Amino acid sequence: MRHFDAIIIGTGQAGPPLAARFSDAGKTVAIIERNKFGGTCVNTGCIPTKTMVASAYAAHVARRGGEYGFTVNGDVGVDMKRVKARKDAVSGRSNKGVEESLRGLKNCTVLQGHARFQSSNIVVVNDQVLRADQAYINVGGRAFVPEMPGIHDVPFLTNSSMMDVDFLPEHLVVIGGSYVGLEFAQMYRRFGSEVTIVEMGPRLIGREDQDVSEKVREILEAERIHIRLNAKCISLAKHERGAAVRVDCQEGEPEVFGTHVLLAVGRVPNTNDLGLDKAGVATDQRGYIKVDDQLRTNVPGLWALGDCNGRGAFTHTSYNDYEIVADNLFNADHRGVSDRIQAYALYIDPPLGRCGMTDAEIRKSGRRALIAKYPMSRVSRAYEKSETQGFMKICVDAETRQILGAAILGTGGDEVIHVLLDVMYAKAPYTVIQRAMHIHPTVAEYLPTVLTKLEPFA
Ligand SMILES: Cc1cc2nc3c(=O)[nH]c(=O)nc-3n(C[C@H](O)[C@H](O)[C@H](O)COP(=O)(O)OP(=O)(O)OC[C@H]3O[C@@H](n4cnc5c(N)ncnc54)[C@H](O)[C@@H]3O)c2cc1C
């Protein structure tokens, strides 16, 4: 049996920096990875998809060359082998970087294999038995595959197997109209596929406000992506084209015939094969590990970080989990998950940057609030770039004058949102932004203008 000060399971966004902190503190640490170093973000999530979104954007702009005053000789053709090679190079660089940095750490033992708890302080990997008084679980999640009728009769893709696709699907049917599904849908449409999105709910990205959902739908439909909503009873069957997807919607044909199907209907945590029962770690009904505000599980000496604790589903939430745990352990700095403000982006083009509460959440909270909305078509930076789709929306508390939430759906929205987010963290009133001089020409320079339009919620 090998003894360590700490064991870390998984090399996602939290495990590797935590291993470095243990190493810097002169502690011995074992870190275990069963698949690719860097986890979801690096290998099958953010990094590869945003790299491909960039290729799709370039093709889209090339097709719009006439608007910008240039011509492309012949049709814009996309070579999927080269798109994949570029994606593999960018993603591979990060994957290699994570592995090399872990292997270069002092006092750190890197093990490859599936880790399983034998008890709360014993972890088995391959034929090795490891013991530590502290263990950190950073096992992430994977695509959810629902037991829908016909699911075993038709080959389907997930975000992971999409990474091996080096050809252009003739007609990609994306099941799931949320963040992952929409990004793949738009990028493949821009690569040249016919794309249909099938969504069970009455609108896309159902957690967002109605106006955001509708605008996103408009943006996608303008690129001739087919959208089928209210698809209550989705089922799959073999078809000569590839797959028949029964959508049973209120409007339109009852079936969609695609050559390929991408399942993007949510994620499940990788906690079912970890021996959590042997360690006595409690999970919720969906398998997420229950944690407190400092990310401690119910078992002393065991923590859970990242997607597997159900407290966030993003790279930045997982990394923030690392910061919370490390600051509590090494800096005696009392930090908690409740300190953070919800923030994320949807990387369609133009992107959606979001922070804080939605309008619906604000209304539900019963507080008195003000709202301002401004179209991107009136933002000079946007029309200079011929990228005028979308709007900016900001909500503030009528009494404290603090920002409650915002959505920036438009060019640069993923960056601009941070202006509002940081003022929210500062707990400063919105008037700080209103009085600030911003740089021209930017999207952010309009934030003070938007804030002059605040009026009570209708
Ligand atoms: C298509 C897609 C696009 C995304 N885009 C974005 C984005 O733009 N921005 C964003 O913030 N987030 C994005 N996300 C979400 C983001 O990728 C995840 O939230 C993030 O990677 C979660 O990190 P993590 O640290 O929790 O775990 P992960 O990165 O999932 O890592 C967990 C690691 O643990 C390993 N592991 C699991 N079980 C074991 C075991 N028993 N033994 C040993 N090792 C094990 C796994 O192999 C994996 O390497 C995207 C996700 C997807 C699917």
The ligand as an SDF file (V2000), in Angstrom:
LIG
                    3D

 53 58  0  0  0  0  0  0  0  0999 V2000
  -19.4840   20.3050  -25.8170 C   0  0  0  0  0  0  0  0  0  0  0  0
  -19.1960   21.0420  -24.5410 C   0  0  0  0  0  0  0  0  0  0  0  0
  -18.8180   22.3580  -24.5930 C   0  0  0  0  0  0  0  0  0  0  0  0
  -18.5550   23.0670  -23.4200 C   0  0  0  0  0  0  0  0  0  0  0  0
  -18.1980   24.3770  -23.5030 N   0  0  0  0  0  0  0  0  0  0  0  0
  -17.9460   25.0660  -22.3680 C   0  0  0  0  0  0  0  0  0  0  0  0
  -17.5560   26.4220  -22.4210 C   0  0  0  0  0  0  0  0  0  0  0  0
  -17.4710   27.0140  -23.4970 O   0  0  0  0  0  0  0  0  0  0  0  0
  -17.2860   27.0740  -21.2620 N   0  0  0  0  0  0  0  0  0  0  0  0
  -17.3850   26.4290  -20.0600 C   0  0  0  0  0  0  0  0  0  0  0  0
  -17.1300   27.0620  -19.0250 O   0  0  0  0  0  0  0  0  0  0  0  0
  -17.7440   25.1490  -19.9740 N   0  0  0  0  0  0  0  0  0  0  0  0
  -18.0230   24.4500  -21.1000 C   0  0  0  0  0  0  0  0  0  0  0  0
  -18.3670   23.1380  -21.0120 N   0  0  0  0  0  0  0  0  0  0  0  0
  -18.4330   22.5060  -19.6870 C   0  0  0  0  0  0  0  0  0  0  0  0
  -17.0180   22.1460  -19.2010 C   0  0  0  0  0  0  0  0  0  0  0  0
  -16.3440   21.4000  -20.1830 O   0  0  0  0  0  0  0  0  0  0  0  0
  -17.1020   21.3490  -17.9150 C   0  0  0  0  0  0  0  0  0  0  0  0
  -17.9220   22.0440  -17.0090 O   0  0  0  0  0  0  0  0  0  0  0  0
  -15.7330   21.1750  -17.2740 C   0  0  0  0  0  0  0  0  0  0  0  0
  -14.8360   20.5590  -18.1650 O   0  0  0  0  0  0  0  0  0  0  0  0
  -15.8860   20.3180  -16.0210 C   0  0  0  0  0  0  0  0  0  0  0  0
  -14.6270   20.1100  -15.4640 O   0  0  0  0  0  0  0  0  0  0  0  0
  -14.4280   19.1490  -14.2420 P   0  0  0  0  0  0  0  0  0  0  0  0
  -13.1990   19.6420  -13.6130 O   0  0  0  0  0  0  0  0  0  0  0  0
  -15.6240   19.0590  -13.4010 O   0  0  0  0  0  0  0  0  0  0  0  0
  -14.2500   17.6840  -14.8290 O   0  0  0  0  0  0  0  0  0  0  0  0
  -13.8310   17.0840  -16.2270 P   0  0  0  0  0  0  0  0  0  0  0  0
  -13.1440   18.0880  -17.0710 O   0  0  0  0  0  0  0  0  0  0  0  0
  -14.9930   16.3950  -16.8000 O   0  0  0  0  0  0  0  0  0  0  0  0
  -12.7090   16.0380  -15.8220 O   0  0  0  0  0  0  0  0  0  0  0  0
  -12.9580   14.8990  -15.0790 C   0  0  0  0  0  0  0  0  0  0  0  0
  -11.8530   13.9030  -15.3340 C   0  0  0  0  0  0  0  0  0  0  0  0
  -11.9780   12.8180  -14.4160 O   0  0  0  0  0  0  0  0  0  0  0  0
  -11.6590   11.6120  -15.0730 C   0  0  0  0  0  0  0  0  0  0  0  0
  -12.2960   10.5310  -14.3340 N   0  0  0  0  0  0  0  0  0  0  0  0
  -13.6230   10.2960  -14.1690 C   0  0  0  0  0  0  0  0  0  0  0  0
  -13.8130    9.2200  -13.3870 N   0  0  0  0  0  0  0  0  0  0  0  0
  -12.5860    8.7450  -13.0630 C   0  0  0  0  0  0  0  0  0  0  0  0
  -12.1440    7.6570  -12.2930 C   0  0  0  0  0  0  0  0  0  0  0  0
  -12.9960    6.8480  -11.6660 N   0  0  0  0  0  0  0  0  0  0  0  0
  -10.8150    7.4440  -12.1860 N   0  0  0  0  0  0  0  0  0  0  0  0
   -9.9280    8.2740  -12.7960 C   0  0  0  0  0  0  0  0  0  0  0  0
  -10.3010    9.3310  -13.5280 N   0  0  0  0  0  0  0  0  0  0  0  0
  -11.6150    9.5720  -13.6590 C   0  0  0  0  0  0  0  0  0  0  0  0
  -12.2380   11.8160  -16.4650 C   0  0  0  0  0  0  0  0  0  0  0  0
  -11.6140   10.9690  -17.3810 O   0  0  0  0  0  0  0  0  0  0  0  0
  -11.9060   13.2980  -16.7230 C   0  0  0  0  0  0  0  0  0  0  0  0
  -10.6770   13.4290  -17.3680 O   0  0  0  0  0  0  0  0  0  0  0  0
  -18.6440   22.4010  -22.1780 C   0  0  0  0  0  0  0  0  0  0  0  0
  -19.0050   21.0500  -22.1170 C   0  0  0  0  0  0  0  0  0  0  0  0
  -19.2820   20.3780  -23.2790 C   0  0  0  0  0  0  0  0  0  0  0  0
  -19.6730   18.9290  -23.1900 C   0  0  0  0  0  0  0  0  0  0  0  0
  1  2  1  0
  2  3  1  0
  2 52  2  0
  3  4  2  0
  4  5  1  0
  4 50  1  0
  5  6  2  0
  6  7  1  0
  6 13  1  0
  7  8  2  0
  7  9  1  0
  9 10  1  0
 10 11  2  0
 10 12  1  0
 12 13  2  0
 13 14  1  0
 14 15  1  0
 14 50  1  0
 15 16  1  0
 16 17  1  0
 16 18  1  0
 18 19  1  0
 18 20  1  0
 20 21  1  0
 20 22  1  0
 22 23  1  0
 23 24  1  0
 24 25  2  0
 24 26  1  0
 24 27  1  0
 27 28  1  0
 28 29  2  0
 28 30  1  0
 28 31  1  0
 31 32  1  0
 32 33  1  0
 33 34  1  0
 33 48  1  0
 34 35  1  0
 35 36  1  0
 35 46  1  0
 36 37  1  0
 36 45  1  0
 37 38  2  0
 38 39  1  0
 39 40  1  0
 39 45  2  0
 40 41  1  0
 40 42  2  0
 42 43  1  0
 43 44  2  0
 44 45  1  0
 46 47  1  0
 46 48  1  0
 48 49  1  0
 50 51  2  0
 51 52  1  0
 52 53  1  0
M  END
$$$$
